[in-house]
Amino acid sequence: MRRIDVIGIGFGIFAAGGIAYLVFRQAGLDDINAGIWSQVLLVGGLLAWLVTYLTRALTHNMTLNQQLKDYEDAVLQKRLEELTPEQLEQLQAEVEQEKQKLKGEG
């Protein structure tokens, strides 16, 4: 994320707080209650975002992790494409042997 994006998001949140305050004032709340409820909305939004962030971080479902997985898949695919048919057959035979060993142990 670029700096200008962070500045824009910060300004947007600041503006949302001001708009919420004005909406509460128009709804008939006094200055103090309108301020409190607009802060409750902003803090609630922050906590909701924090929960989603922690969920994505703990489940490794973040952009960097996905990019790394895509890169690893592309590297493996390229290596497979570079194998000769004989090397590919040998690799497949080794995989089959490993499967048979695992079946025998299980």
Biopython code that builds the backbone (N, CA, C, O; Angstrom):
import numpy as np
from Bio.PDB.StructureBuilder import StructureBuilder

atoms = [
    (1, "MET", "N", (0.845, -1.168, 0.000)),
    (1, "MET", "CA", (0.000, 0.000, 0.000)),
    (1, "MET", "C", (0.897, 1.241, 0.000)),
    (1, "MET", "O", (1.883, 1.323, 0.732)),
    (2, "ARG", "N", (0.528, 2.174, -0.826)),
    (2, "ARG", "CA", (1.322, 3.394, -0.935)),
    (2, "ARG", "C", (0.959, 4.380, 0.169)),
    (2, "ARG", "O", (-0.095, 4.279, 0.796)),
    (3, "ARG", "N", (1.855, 5.330, 0.388)),
    (3, "ARG", "CA", (1.614, 6.341, 1.425)),
    (3, "ARG", "C", (0.350, 7.140, 1.150)),
    (3, "ARG", "O", (-0.415, 7.442, 2.066)),
    (4, "ILE", "N", (0.137, 7.476, -0.104)),
    (4, "ILE", "CA", (-1.049, 8.270, -0.442)),
    (4, "ILE", "C", (-2.320, 7.489, -0.142)),
    (4, "ILE", "O", (-3.339, 8.077, 0.220)),
    (5, "ASP", "N", (-2.269, 6.155, -0.290)),
    (5, "ASP", "CA", (-3.429, 5.328, 0.037)),
    (5, "ASP", "C", (-3.715, 5.390, 1.540)),
    (5, "ASP", "O", (-4.865, 5.523, 1.957)),
    (6, "VAL", "N", (-2.659, 5.292, 2.342)),
    (6, "VAL", "CA", (-2.818, 5.348, 3.796)),
    (6, "VAL", "C", (-3.367, 6.707, 4.206)),
    (6, "VAL", "O", (-4.246, 6.790, 5.065)),
    (7, "ILE", "N", (-2.855, 7.771, 3.598)),
    (7, "ILE", "CA", (-3.351, 9.125, 3.899)),
    (7, "ILE", "C", (-4.819, 9.234, 3.511)),
    (7, "ILE", "O", (-5.625, 9.790, 4.257)),
    (8, "GLY", "N", (-5.163, 8.705, 2.348)),
    (8, "GLY", "CA", (-6.558, 8.746, 1.894)),
    (8, "GLY", "C", (-7.486, 7.971, 2.813)),
    (8, "GLY", "O", (-8.581, 8.438, 3.128)),
    (9, "ILE", "N", (-7.056, 6.787, 3.246)),
    (9, "ILE", "CA", (-7.878, 5.988, 4.157)),
    (9, "ILE", "C", (-8.035, 6.715, 5.492)),
    (9, "ILE", "O", (-9.128, 6.756, 6.057)),
    (10, "GLY", "N", (-6.941, 7.285, 5.992)),
    (10, "GLY", "CA", (-7.014, 8.035, 7.247)),
    (10, "GLY", "C", (-7.967, 9.210, 7.149)),
    (10, "GLY", "O", (-8.762, 9.451, 8.058)),
    (11, "PHE", "N", (-7.889, 9.943, 6.044)),
    (11, "PHE", "CA", (-8.796, 11.069, 5.838)),
    (11, "PHE", "C", (-10.237, 10.591, 5.734)),
    (11, "PHE", "O", (-11.148, 11.226, 6.266)),
    (12, "GLY", "N", (-10.443, 9.466, 5.045)),
    (12, "GLY", "CA", (-11.792, 8.904, 4.899)),
    (12, "GLY", "C", (-12.396, 8.510, 6.235)),
    (12, "GLY", "O", (-13.579, 8.745, 6.482)),
    (13, "ILE", "N", (-11.583, 7.911, 7.098)),
    (13, "ILE", "CA", (-12.070, 7.521, 8.427)),
    (13, "ILE", "C", (-12.385, 8.761, 9.256)),
    (13, "ILE", "O", (-13.397, 8.812, 9.955)),
    (14, "PHE", "N", (-11.502, 9.764, 9.170)),
    (14, "PHE", "CA", (-11.747, 11.031, 9.872)),
    (14, "PHE", "C", (-13.058, 11.660, 9.397)),
    (14, "PHE", "O", (-13.860, 12.129, 10.204)),
    (15, "ALA", "N", (-13.264, 11.663, 8.088)),
    (15, "ALA", "CA", (-14.493, 12.236, 7.526)),
    (15, "ALA", "C", (-15.711, 11.417, 7.936)),
    (15, "ALA", "O", (-16.773, 11.977, 8.211)),
    (16, "ALA", "N", (-15.563, 10.079, 7.980)),
    (16, "ALA", "CA", (-16.685, 9.229, 8.392)),
    (16, "ALA", "C", (-17.091, 9.534, 9.828)),
    (16, "ALA", "O", (-18.278, 9.543, 10.154)),
    (17, "GLY", "N", (-16.097, 9.785, 10.694)),
    (17, "GLY", "CA", (-16.408, 10.154, 12.074)),
    (17, "GLY", "C", (-17.177, 11.460, 12.148)),
    (17, "GLY", "O", (-18.132, 11.586, 12.913)),
    (18, "GLY", "N", (-16.755, 12.435, 11.347)),
    (18, "GLY", "CA", (-17.456, 13.718, 11.319)),
    (18, "GLY", "C", (-18.861, 13.590, 10.773)),
    (18, "GLY", "O", (-19.792, 14.208, 11.289)),
    (19, "ILE", "N", (-19.018, 12.795, 9.737)),
    (19, "ILE", "CA", (-20.348, 12.590, 9.155)),
    (19, "ILE", "C", (-21.254, 11.870, 10.145)),
    (19, "ILE", "O", (-22.425, 12.221, 10.287)),
    (20, "ALA", "N", (-20.710, 10.855, 10.834)),
    (20, "ALA", "CA", (-21.503, 10.141, 11.842)),
    (20, "ALA", "C", (-21.955, 11.102, 12.940)),
    (20, "ALA", "O", (-23.098, 11.048, 13.395)),
    (21, "TYR", "N", (-21.043, 11.984, 13.360)),
    (21, "TYR", "CA", (-21.391, 12.978, 14.382)),
    (21, "TYR", "C", (-22.553, 13.849, 13.895)),
    (21, "TYR", "O", (-23.518, 14.079, 14.624)),
    (22, "LEU", "N", (-22.444, 14.329, 12.647)),
    (22, "LEU", "CA", (-23.506, 15.181, 12.114)),
    (22, "LEU", "C", (-24.832, 14.439, 11.975)),
    (22, "LEU", "O", (-25.896, 15.012, 12.210)),
    (23, "VAL", "N", (-24.768, 13.176, 11.595)),
    (23, "VAL", "CA", (-25.994, 12.371, 11.473)),
    (23, "VAL", "C", (-26.640, 12.203, 12.848)),
    (23, "VAL", "O", (-27.859, 12.324, 12.977)),
    (24, "PHE", "N", (-25.841, 11.929, 13.866)),
    (24, "PHE", "CA", (-26.385, 11.787, 15.216)),
    (24, "PHE", "C", (-26.966, 13.106, 15.716)),
    (24, "PHE", "O", (-27.984, 13.119, 16.408)),
    (25, "ARG", "N", (-26.316, 14.212, 15.366)),
    (25, "ARG", "CA", (-26.846, 15.525, 15.763)),
    (25, "ARG", "C", (-28.193, 15.770, 15.082)),
    (25, "ARG", "O", (-29.130, 16.264, 15.708)),
    (26, "GLN", "N", (-28.285, 15.421, 13.795)),
    (26, "GLN", "CA", (-29.545, 15.605, 13.070)),
    (26, "GLN", "C", (-30.632, 14.675, 13.611)),
    (26, "GLN", "O", (-31.820, 14.981, 13.520)),
    (27, "ALA", "N", (-30.216, 13.541, 14.176)),
    (27, "ALA", "CA", (-31.179, 12.592, 14.735)),
    (27, "ALA", "C", (-31.705, 13.057, 16.087)),
    (27, "ALA", "O", (-32.618, 12.446, 16.642)),
    (28, "GLY", "N", (-31.127, 14.151, 16.629)),
    (28, "GLY", "CA", (-31.660, 14.719, 17.859)),
    (28, "GLY", "C", (-30.800, 14.523, 19.090)),
    (28, "GLY", "O", (-31.210, 14.912, 20.183)),
    (29, "LEU", "N", (-29.618, 13.930, 18.953)),
    (29, "LEU", "CA", (-28.754, 13.773, 20.112)),
    (29, "LEU", "C", (-28.020, 15.084, 20.402)),
    (29, "LEU", "O", (-27.761, 15.875, 19.495)),
    (30, "ASP", "N", (-27.690, 15.302, 21.676)),
    (30, "ASP", "CA", (-26.920, 16.494, 22.020)),
    (30, "ASP", "C", (-25.460, 16.294, 21.613)),
    (30, "ASP", "O", (-25.083, 15.208, 21.173)),
    (31, "ASP", "N", (-24.637, 17.337, 21.757)),
    (31, "ASP", "CA", (-23.239, 17.291, 21.312)),
    (31, "ASP", "C", (-22.459, 16.134, 21.935)),
    (31, "ASP", "O", (-21.747, 15.416, 21.232)),
    (32, "ILE", "N", (-22.587, 15.951, 23.236)),
    (32, "ILE", "CA", (-21.803, 14.938, 23.937)),
    (32, "ILE", "C", (-22.206, 13.530, 23.502)),
    (32, "ILE", "O", (-21.347, 12.702, 23.198)),
    (33, "ASN", "N", (-23.495, 13.265, 23.471)),
    (33, "ASN", "CA", (-23.951, 11.937, 23.066)),
    (33, "ASN", "C", (-23.638, 11.645, 21.603)),
    (33, "ASN", "O", (-23.283, 10.518, 21.256)),
    (34, "ALA", "N", (-23.765, 12.643, 20.753)),
    (34, "ALA", "CA", (-23.425, 12.454, 19.338)),
    (34, "ALA", "C", (-21.939, 12.113, 19.199)),
    (34, "ALA", "O", (-21.571, 11.249, 18.403)),
    (35, "GLY", "N", (-21.080, 12.797, 19.978)),
    (35, "GLY", "CA", (-19.647, 12.514, 19.952)),
    (35, "GLY", "C", (-19.331, 11.120, 20.462)),
    (35, "GLY", "O", (-18.505, 10.410, 19.890)),
    (36, "ILE", "N", (-19.994, 10.737, 21.541)),
    (36, "ILE", "CA", (-19.757, 9.405, 22.106)),
    (36, "ILE", "C", (-20.161, 8.322, 21.108)),
    (36, "ILE", "O", (-19.408, 7.373, 20.884)),
    (37, "TRP", "N", (-21.335, 8.457, 20.512)),
    (37, "TRP", "CA", (-21.812, 7.415, 19.606)),
    (37, "TRP", "C", (-21.012, 7.371, 18.304)),
    (37, "TRP", "O", (-20.843, 6.302, 17.718)),
    (38, "SER", "N", (-20.525, 8.513, 17.852)),
    (38, "SER", "CA", (-19.676, 8.475, 16.654)),
    (38, "SER", "C", (-18.352, 7.785, 16.981)),
    (38, "SER", "O", (-17.808, 7.069, 16.140)),
    (39, "GLN", "N", (-17.823, 7.990, 18.196)),
    (39, "GLN", "CA", (-16.607, 7.286, 18.608)),
    (39, "GLN", "C", (-16.868, 5.794, 18.772)),
    (39, "GLN", "O", (-16.017, 4.975, 18.426)),
    (40, "VAL", "N", (-18.031, 5.438, 19.295)),
    (40, "VAL", "CA", (-18.383, 4.017, 19.426)),
    (40, "VAL", "C", (-18.381, 3.357, 18.046)),
    (40, "VAL", "O", (-17.872, 2.247, 17.893)),
    (41, "LEU", "N", (-18.939, 4.023, 17.057)),
    (41, "LEU", "CA", (-18.947, 3.466, 15.697)),
    (41, "LEU", "C", (-17.529, 3.297, 15.149)),
    (41, "LEU", "O", (-17.206, 2.268, 14.555)),
    (42, "LEU", "N", (-16.693, 4.303, 15.351)),
    (42, "LEU", "CA", (-15.327, 4.220, 14.836)),
    (42, "LEU", "C", (-14.513, 3.143, 15.544)),
    (42, "LEU", "O", (-13.785, 2.393, 14.893)),
    (43, "VAL", "N", (-14.624, 3.057, 16.852)),
    (43, "VAL", "CA", (-13.892, 2.028, 17.597)),
    (43, "VAL", "C", (-14.432, 0.642, 17.238)),
    (43, "VAL", "O", (-13.661, -0.308, 17.098)),
    (44, "GLY", "N", (-15.742, 0.526, 17.089)),
    (44, "GLY", "CA", (-16.335, -0.751, 16.662)),
    (44, "GLY", "C", (-15.834, -1.166, 15.284)),
    (44, "GLY", "O", (-15.547, -2.341, 15.055)),
    (45, "GLY", "N", (-15.730, -0.221, 14.380)),
    (45, "GLY", "CA", (-15.188, -0.509, 13.059)),
    (45, "GLY", "C", (-13.732, -0.939, 13.122)),
    (45, "GLY", "O", (-13.315, -1.855, 12.413)),
    (46, "LEU", "N", (-12.961, -0.274, 13.975)),
    (46, "LEU", "CA", (-11.558, -0.638, 14.154)),
    (46, "LEU", "C", (-11.430, -2.055, 14.705)),
    (46, "LEU", "O", (-10.607, -2.837, 14.229)),
    (47, "LEU", "N", (-12.240, -2.384, 15.707)),
    (47, "LEU", "CA", (-12.186, -3.728, 16.289)),
    (47, "LEU", "C", (-12.615, -4.790, 15.276)),
    (47, "LEU", "O", (-12.030, -5.872, 15.236)),
    (48, "ALA", "N", (-13.628, -4.493, 14.459)),
    (48, "ALA", "CA", (-14.057, -5.443, 13.423)),
    (48, "ALA", "C", (-12.939, -5.666, 12.411)),
    (48, "ALA", "O", (-12.679, -6.802, 12.015)),
    (49, "TRP", "N", (-12.275, -4.587, 11.988)),
    (49, "TRP", "CA", (-11.157, -4.733, 11.058)),
    (49, "TRP", "C", (-10.038, -5.543, 11.693)),
    (49, "TRP", "O", (-9.436, -6.389, 11.031)),
    (50, "LEU", "N", (-9.749, -5.296, 12.968)),
    (50, "LEU", "CA", (-8.692, -6.018, 13.670)),
    (50, "LEU", "C", (-8.986, -7.512, 13.713)),
    (50, "LEU", "O", (-8.084, -8.327, 13.521)),
    (51, "VAL", "N", (-10.237, -7.875, 13.961)),
    (51, "VAL", "CA", (-10.612, -9.290, 13.992)),
    (51, "VAL", "C", (-10.415, -9.925, 12.611)),
    (51, "VAL", "O", (-9.897, -11.037, 12.511)),
    (52, "THR", "N", (-10.824, -9.231, 11.553)),
    (52, "THR", "CA", (-10.632, -9.799, 10.217)),
    (52, "THR", "C", (-9.150, -9.919, 9.883)),
    (52, "THR", "O", (-8.737, -10.896, 9.259)),
    (53, "TYR", "N", (-8.345, -8.940, 10.289)),
    (53, "TYR", "CA", (-6.901, -8.987, 10.032)),
    (53, "TYR", "C", (-6.265, -10.163, 10.760)),
    (53, "TYR", "O", (-5.493, -10.921, 10.172)),
    (54, "LEU", "N", (-6.592, -10.314, 12.040)),
    (54, "LEU", "CA", (-6.024, -11.424, 12.808)),
    (54, "LEU", "C", (-6.462, -12.777, 12.234)),
    (54, "LEU", "O", (-5.676, -13.723, 12.195)),
    (55, "THR", "N", (-7.705, -12.860, 11.797)),
    (55, "THR", "CA", (-8.185, -14.099, 11.186)),
    (55, "THR", "C", (-7.385, -14.415, 9.931)),
    (55, "THR", "O", (-6.963, -15.555, 9.740)),
    (56, "ARG", "N", (-7.170, -13.420, 9.072)),
    (56, "ARG", "CA", (-6.386, -13.652, 7.855)),
    (56, "ARG", "C", (-4.948, -13.997, 8.180)),
    (56, "ARG", "O", (-4.352, -14.846, 7.518)),
    (57, "ALA", "N", (-4.374, -13.345, 9.200)),
    (57, "ALA", "CA", (-2.983, -13.612, 9.561)),
    (57, "ALA", "C", (-2.821, -15.017, 10.138)),
    (57, "ALA", "O", (-1.862, -15.714, 9.808)),
    (58, "LEU", "N", (-3.738, -15.432, 10.987)),
    (58, "LEU", "CA", (-3.625, -16.742, 11.624)),
    (58, "LEU", "C", (-3.925, -17.890, 10.661)),
    (58, "LEU", "O", (-3.407, -18.993, 10.836)),
    (59, "THR", "N", (-4.753, -17.644, 9.649)),
    (59, "THR", "CA", (-5.054, -18.693, 8.668)),
    (59, "THR", "C", (-4.128, -18.613, 7.454)),
    (59, "THR", "O", (-4.310, -19.361, 6.493)),
    (60, "HIS", "N", (-3.144, -17.722, 7.486)),
    (60, "HIS", "CA", (-2.190, -17.529, 6.381)),
    (60, "HIS", "C", (-2.911, -17.238, 5.066)),
    (60, "HIS", "O", (-2.499, -17.713, 4.008)),
    (61, "ASN", "N", (-3.960, -16.476, 5.137)),
    (61, "ASN", "CA", (-4.743, -16.118, 3.958)),
    (61, "ASN", "C", (-4.519, -14.643, 3.624)),
    (61, "ASN", "O", (-5.466, -13.877, 3.446)),
    (62, "MET", "N", (-3.238, -14.266, 3.545)),
    (62, "MET", "CA", (-2.895, -12.883, 3.269)),
    (62, "MET", "C", (-2.256, -12.789, 1.886)),
    (62, "MET", "O", (-1.852, -13.804, 1.320)),
    (63, "THR", "N", (-2.164, -11.605, 1.352)),
    (63, "THR", "CA", (-1.662, -11.391, 0.001)),
    (63, "THR", "C", (-0.254, -11.937, -0.177)),
    (63, "THR", "O", (0.020, -12.613, -1.169)),
    (64, "LEU", "N", (0.644, -11.660, 0.760)),
    (64, "LEU", "CA", (2.021, -12.129, 0.632)),
    (64, "LEU", "C", (2.088, -13.650, 0.601)),
    (64, "LEU", "O", (2.819, -14.219, -0.210)),
    (65, "ASN", "N", (1.343, -14.311, 1.467)),
    (65, "ASN", "CA", (1.338, -15.772, 1.475)),
    (65, "ASN", "C", (0.815, -16.325, 0.160)),
    (65, "ASN", "O", (1.357, -17.302, -0.355)),
    (66, "GLN", "N", (-0.224, -15.720, -0.391)),
    (66, "GLN", "CA", (-0.785, -16.186, -1.657)),
    (66, "GLN", "C", (0.211, -15.960, -2.795)),
    (66, "GLN", "O", (0.354, -16.818, -3.666)),
    (67, "GLN", "N", (0.897, -14.824, -2.798)),
    (67, "GLN", "CA", (1.899, -14.563, -3.830)),
    (67, "GLN", "C", (3.043, -15.565, -3.751)),
    (67, "GLN", "O", (3.530, -16.031, -4.781)),
    (68, "LEU", "N", (3.475, -15.898, -2.543)),
    (68, "LEU", "CA", (4.541, -16.874, -2.353)),
    (68, "LEU", "C", (4.108, -18.252, -2.845)),
    (68, "LEU", "O", (4.882, -18.944, -3.506)),
    (69, "LYS", "N", (2.887, -18.653, -2.531)),
    (69, "LYS", "CA", (2.375, -19.941, -2.993)),
    (69, "LYS", "C", (2.293, -19.974, -4.517)),
    (69, "LYS", "O", (2.689, -20.962, -5.135)),
    (70, "ASP", "N", (1.786, -18.910, -5.126)),
    (70, "ASP", "CA", (1.699, -18.843, -6.591)),
    (70, "ASP", "C", (3.087, -18.936, -7.216)),
    (70, "ASP", "O", (3.260, -19.598, -8.240)),
    (71, "TYR", "N", (4.079, -18.279, -6.612)),
    (71, "TYR", "CA", (5.444, -18.314, -7.125)),
    (71, "TYR", "C", (6.009, -19.729, -7.029)),
    (71, "TYR", "O", (6.607, -20.221, -7.986)),
    (72, "GLU", "N", (5.829, -20.383, -5.894)),
    (72, "GLU", "CA", (6.325, -21.753, -5.727)),
    (72, "GLU", "C", (5.675, -22.692, -6.725)),
    (72, "GLU", "O", (6.349, -23.548, -7.300)),
    (73, "ASP", "N", (4.365, -22.544, -6.939)),
    (73, "ASP", "CA", (3.665, -23.379, -7.921)),
    (73, "ASP", "C", (4.217, -23.152, -9.325)),
    (73, "ASP", "O", (4.388, -24.103, -10.088)),
    (74, "ALA", "N", (4.496, -21.890, -9.669)),
    (74, "ALA", "CA", (5.025, -21.575, -11.000)),
    (74, "ALA", "C", (6.424, -22.162, -11.182)),
    (74, "ALA", "O", (6.747, -22.666, -12.258)),
    (75, "VAL", "N", (7.257, -22.100, -10.140)),
    (75, "VAL", "CA", (8.608, -22.663, -10.223)),
    (75, "VAL", "C", (8.534, -24.172, -10.416)),
    (75, "VAL", "O", (9.237, -24.727, -11.261)),
    (76, "LEU", "N", (7.684, -24.839, -9.634)),
    (76, "LEU", "CA", (7.546, -26.291, -9.778)),
    (76, "LEU", "C", (7.015, -26.671, -11.157)),
    (76, "LEU", "O", (7.473, -27.644, -11.755)),
    (77, "GLN", "N", (6.064, -25.914, -11.653)),
    (77, "GLN", "CA", (5.514, -26.182, -12.988)),
    (77, "GLN", "C", (6.592, -26.028, -14.052)),
    (77, "GLN", "O", (6.679, -26.843, -14.971)),
    (78, "LYS", "N", (7.413, -24.989, -13.933)),
    (78, "LYS", "CA", (8.486, -24.763, -14.905)),
    (78, "LYS", "C", (9.502, -25.900, -14.850)),
    (78, "LYS", "O", (9.975, -26.359, -15.890)),
    (79, "ARG", "N", (9.837, -26.355, -13.648)),
    (79, "ARG", "CA", (10.785, -27.473, -13.520)),
    (79, "ARG", "C", (10.215, -28.746, -14.141)),
    (79, "ARG", "O", (10.938, -29.499, -14.794)),
    (80, "LEU", "N", (8.927, -28.986, -13.940)),
    (80, "LEU", "CA", (8.300, -30.169, -14.546)),
    (80, "LEU", "C", (8.332, -30.092, -16.067)),
    (80, "LEU", "O", (8.570, -31.095, -16.741)),
    (81, "GLU", "N", (8.093, -28.908, -16.601)),
    (81, "GLU", "CA", (8.097, -28.736, -18.055)),
    (81, "GLU", "C", (9.486, -28.940, -18.646)),
    (81, "GLU", "O", (9.614, -29.338, -19.804)),
    (82, "GLU", "N", (10.530, -28.671, -17.858)),
    (82, "GLU", "CA", (11.901, -28.810, -18.344)),
    (82, "GLU", "C", (12.422, -30.248, -18.289)),
    (82, "GLU", "O", (13.468, -30.548, -18.864)),
    (83, "LEU", "N", (11.700, -31.137, -17.603)),
    (83, "LEU", "CA", (12.137, -32.527, -17.505)),
    (83, "LEU", "C", (11.957, -33.249, -18.841)),
    (83, "LEU", "O", (10.999, -33.005, -19.574)),
    (84, "THR", "N", (12.890, -34.130, -19.135)),
    (84, "THR", "CA", (12.739, -34.976, -20.326)),
    (84, "THR", "C", (11.712, -36.048, -20.012)),
    (84, "THR", "O", (11.434, -36.305, -18.841)),
    (85, "PRO", "N", (11.140, -36.681, -21.029)),
    (85, "PRO", "CA", (10.166, -37.745, -20.766)),
    (85, "PRO", "C", (10.744, -38.863, -19.886)),
    (85, "PRO", "O", (10.038, -39.421, -19.046)),
    (86, "GLU", "N", (12.024, -39.187, -20.079)),
    (86, "GLU", "CA", (12.641, -40.231, -19.259)),
    (86, "GLU", "C", (12.731, -39.797, -17.796)),
    (86, "GLU", "O", (12.443, -40.581, -16.891)),
    (87, "GLN", "N", (13.127, -38.556, -17.571)),
    (87, "GLN", "CA", (13.219, -38.053, -16.202)),
    (87, "GLN", "C", (11.832, -37.999, -15.549)),
    (87, "GLN", "O", (11.688, -38.276, -14.358)),
    (88, "LEU", "N", (10.831, -37.644, -16.331)),
    (88, "LEU", "CA", (9.467, -37.580, -15.825)),
    (88, "LEU", "C", (8.980, -38.971, -15.427)),
    (88, "LEU", "O", (8.351, -39.135, -14.381)),
    (89, "GLU", "N", (9.267, -39.969, -16.255)),
    (89, "GLU", "CA", (8.886, -41.345, -15.930)),
    (89, "GLU", "C", (9.593, -41.815, -14.664)),
    (89, "GLU", "O", (8.986, -42.479, -13.824)),
    (90, "GLN", "N", (10.869, -41.475, -14.523)),
    (90, "GLN", "CA", (11.619, -41.860, -13.339)),
    (90, "GLN", "C", (11.015, -41.209, -12.094)),
    (90, "GLN", "O", (10.875, -41.856, -11.056)),
    (91, "LEU", "N", (10.661, -39.939, -12.200)),
    (91, "LEU", "CA", (10.055, -39.225, -11.084)),
    (91, "LEU", "C", (8.717, -39.855, -10.701)),
    (91, "LEU", "O", (8.421, -40.026, -9.518)),
    (92, "GLN", "N", (7.913, -40.197, -11.703)),
    (92, "GLN", "CA", (6.623, -40.829, -11.438)),
    (92, "GLN", "C", (6.809, -42.185, -10.765)),
    (92, "GLN", "O", (6.044, -42.542, -9.869)),
    (93, "ALA", "N", (7.829, -42.947, -11.195)),
    (93, "ALA", "CA", (8.104, -44.248, -10.580)),
    (93, "ALA", "C", (8.498, -44.064, -9.115)),
    (93, "ALA", "O", (8.066, -44.831, -8.255)),
    (94, "GLU", "N", (9.315, -43.051, -8.830)),
    (94, "GLU", "CA", (9.717, -42.786, -7.448)),
    (94, "GLU", "C", (8.514, -42.398, -6.591)),
    (94, "GLU", "O", (8.412, -42.812, -5.437)),
    (95, "VAL", "N", (7.613, -41.610, -7.152)),
    (95, "VAL", "CA", (6.403, -41.214, -6.423)),
    (95, "VAL", "C", (5.557, -42.442, -6.125)),
    (95, "VAL", "O", (5.035, -42.580, -5.019)),
    (96, "GLU", "N", (5.416, -43.325, -7.087)),
    (96, "GLU", "CA", (4.632, -44.549, -6.882)),
    (96, "GLU", "C", (5.260, -45.415, -5.795)),
    (96, "GLU", "O", (4.547, -45.999, -4.978)),
    (97, "GLN", "N", (6.593, -45.502, -5.780)),
    (97, "GLN", "CA", (7.273, -46.279, -4.749)),
    (97, "GLN", "C", (7.009, -45.695, -3.363)),
    (97, "GLN", "O", (6.774, -46.433, -2.407)),
    (98, "GLU", "N", (7.048, -44.378, -3.262)),
    (98, "GLU", "CA", (6.775, -43.720, -1.983)),
    (98, "GLU", "C", (5.336, -43.982, -1.532)),
    (98, "GLU", "O", (5.079, -44.201, -0.349)),
    (99, "LYS", "N", (4.396, -43.957, -2.494)),
    (99, "LYS", "CA", (2.997, -44.241, -2.158)),
    (99, "LYS", "C", (2.845, -45.657, -1.633)),
    (99, "LYS", "O", (2.116, -45.897, -0.671)),
    (100, "GLN", "N", (3.539, -46.596, -2.271)),
    (100, "GLN", "CA", (3.456, -47.996, -1.843)),
    (100, "GLN", "C", (4.052, -48.146, -0.449)),
    (100, "GLN", "O", (3.514, -48.894, 0.367)),
    (101, "LYS", "N", (5.148, -47.456, -0.158)),
    (101, "LYS", "CA", (5.760, -47.523, 1.171)),
    (101, "LYS", "C", (4.785, -46.983, 2.208)),
    (101, "LYS", "O", (4.623, -47.577, 3.274)),
    (102, "LEU", "N", (4.136, -45.866, 1.907)),
    (102, "LEU", "CA", (3.199, -45.274, 2.854)),
    (102, "LEU", "C", (1.977, -46.170, 3.078)),
    (102, "LEU", "O", (1.471, -46.250, 4.197)),
    (103, "LYS", "N", (1.502, -46.841, 2.030)),
    (103, "LYS", "CA", (0.380, -47.748, 2.185)),
    (103, "LYS", "C", (0.771, -48.941, 3.044)),
    (103, "LYS", "O", (-0.021, -49.422, 3.853)),
    (104, "GLY", "N", (2.000, -49.413, 2.861)),
    (104, "GLY", "CA", (2.482, -50.547, 3.642)),
    (104, "GLY", "C", (2.641, -50.216, 5.116)),
    (104, "GLY", "O", (2.445, -51.081, 5.970)),
    (105, "GLU", "N", (2.997, -48.961, 5.427)),
    (105, "GLU", "CA", (3.171, -48.554, 6.813)),
    (105, "GLU", "C", (1.832, -48.271, 7.496)),
    (105, "GLU", "O", (1.700, -48.462, 8.705)),
    (106, "GLY", "N", (0.847, -47.819, 6.733)),
    (106, "GLY", "CA", (-0.432, -47.395, 7.299)),
    (106, "GLY", "C", (-1.352, -48.470, 7.476)),
    (106, "GLY", "O", (-2.470, -48.255, 7.945)),
]
sb = StructureBuilder()
sb.init_structure("model")
sb.init_model(0)
sb.init_chain("A")
sb.init_seg("    ")
for serial, (resi, resn, name, xyz) in enumerate(atoms, 1):
    if name == "N":
        sb.init_residue(resn, " ", resi, " ")
    sb.init_atom(name, np.array(xyz, "f"), 0.0, 1.0, " ", f" {name:<3s}", serial, name[0])
structure = sb.get_structure()
